[in-house]
Amino acid sequence: MYVKNFWGPLADEDVLDDDNRKNKEEEMYVQLKEWFSENGRNIISIFVKIDVERKAPYAFISFENN
């Protein structure tokens, strides 16, 4: 599943600094895992990335087949 528009605006310091960006992506990972694990299907993987140019995150979530 491709997910976008799941996070509010990001500040320059959240995007331009590598450590801050990685920390923010980890925070998003945890939040997405919480939100999408409630649907009853097992999550196989979550990939979160912040597009530096757009200052916007996107994610791919893979679920187990039921």
C-alpha atoms as one frame of an Amber mdcrd trajectory, in Angstrom:
protein
   0.000   0.000   0.000   1.288   3.456  -0.882   0.530   6.106   1.738   0.936
   9.872   1.522  -0.561  12.943   3.207  -0.426  11.207   6.589   1.713  13.800
   8.374   1.492  17.547   8.863   3.962  20.093   7.481   7.634  19.472   8.169
  10.105  22.151   9.184  13.444  22.656   7.439  15.300  21.229  10.450  13.210
  18.028  10.179  14.175  17.579   6.552  17.625  19.004   5.882  19.547  17.510
   8.816  20.188  13.770   8.257  19.861  12.808  11.929  16.668  14.791  12.420
  15.206  13.331   9.221  15.999   9.763  10.309  14.467  10.404  13.732  11.325
  11.852  12.143  11.073   8.873   9.750  11.336   6.515  12.742   8.585   8.446
  14.530   6.412   8.128  11.422   7.194   4.408  11.174   5.989   3.844  14.736
   2.811   5.851  14.138   2.003   4.063  10.861   2.580   0.685  12.487   0.160
   1.629  15.252  -2.501   2.925  12.851  -2.367   0.078  10.342  -1.925  -2.824
  12.749  -5.474  -2.130  13.963  -6.989  -3.431  10.710  -6.471  -7.093  11.686
  -3.889  -7.968   9.030  -0.256  -8.646   9.885   2.226  -6.080   8.638   5.232
  -7.535   6.832   7.135  -4.292   6.314   6.883  -0.534   6.448   9.167   1.747
   4.444   9.014   5.454   5.297  10.913   8.183   3.497  10.800  11.974   3.537
  10.988  13.685   0.155  13.462  16.477   0.907  12.406  18.679  -2.000   8.692
  18.539  -1.206   9.224  18.320   2.583   6.625  15.570   2.588   6.760  11.953
   3.734   5.550   8.885   1.903   5.390   5.244   2.910   4.922   1.748   1.545
   3.257  -0.822   3.767   3.184  -4.539   2.958   0.638  -6.832   4.552   0.479
 -10.587   4.895  -2.105 -12.294   2.664  -5.048 -13.690   4.591
